[in-house]
Amino acid sequence: SGARLAVQQINDAGMVLPGKTLRLLSFDTATEAQQTVRGTLSVCDEYKVIGIVGTATSTESQAAALIAEIFATSLISYASTAAALSDKDRYATFFRTVPPDTLQAYGRPFPLSEYFPDILAGYERVVLK
């Protein structure tokens, strides 16, 4: 997979994380909150991970984020759009790469756009035509 290749290339380069070895762990949530909690507890407690990439749904992310925060572990989701996940008091270690539903519903640019004018211009050309 792409993630495994990226981990291998980072470790082979040796300059991205000098003196450290990146390790990829994975677990199947079956898109169920209960499985997500079990998997998150396992990787946080047994493996002492510093970050988690996933999950596929907002419900799973909400469950995983609460567990991850207990272990001071960051969780970044590529698909979770629930507005509730924007509550940094409740989900302090949760991050996402997609805008929340509240922004998608109005076609607004993603929050980081003010820092990336070129990305914003491209976004506006394509999406806001």
SULTA-V456000 format. One record per residue. RES is the residue in one letter. PHI is phi in radians with two decimals (* if undefined). Layout:
BEGIN
RES&PHI  RES&PHI
END
This chain:
BEGIN
S&*  G&-1.09  A&-1.14  R&-1.11  L&-1.09  A&-1.08  V&-1.08  Q&-1.08  Q&-1.16  I&-1.11  N&-1.15  D&-1.14  A&-1.14  G&1.22  M&-1.79  V&-1.29  L&-2.24  P&-0.96  G&1.35  K&-2.12  T&-2.10  L&-1.44  R&-2.27  L&-1.82  L&-2.02  S&-2.47  F&-2.59  D&-1.63  T&-1.54  A&0.96  T&0.86  E&-2.18  A&-1.03  Q&-1.10  Q&-1.13  T&-1.10  V&-1.08  R&-1.04  G&-1.13  T&-1.13  L&-1.02  S&-1.09  V&-1.21  C&-1.28  D&-1.44  E&-1.32  Y&-1.82  K&0.95  V&-1.15  I&-1.79  G&-2.81  I&-2.24  V&-1.86  G&2.32  T&-1.94  A&-1.50  T&-2.23  S&-1.13  T&-1.06  E&-1.13  S&-1.09  Q&-1.09  A&-1.16  A&-1.15  A&-1.12  L&-1.16  I&-1.22  A&-1.02  E&-1.10  I&-1.00  F&-1.71  A&0.94  T&-1.92  S&-1.34  L&-2.21  I&-2.11  S&-1.93  Y&-1.68  A&-2.46  S&-1.38  T&-2.02  A&-1.01  A&-1.07  A&-1.00  L&-1.23  S&-1.41  D&-1.32  K&-1.28  D&-1.24  R&-1.59  Y&-2.12  A&-1.14  T&-1.87  F&-1.68  F&-2.38  R&-2.48  T&-1.83  V&-2.08  P&-1.26  P&-1.21  D&-0.95  T&-1.08  L&-1.50  Q&-1.11  A&-1.07  Y&-1.87  G&1.14  R&-1.40  P&-1.13  F&-1.18  P&-1.02  L&-1.37  S&-1.02  E&-1.12  Y&-1.62  F&-2.28  P&-1.01  D&-1.17  I&-1.13  L&-1.05  A&-1.06  G&-1.13  Y&-1.05  E&-1.16  R&-1.09  V&-1.49  V&-1.56  L&-1.72  K&-0.89
END
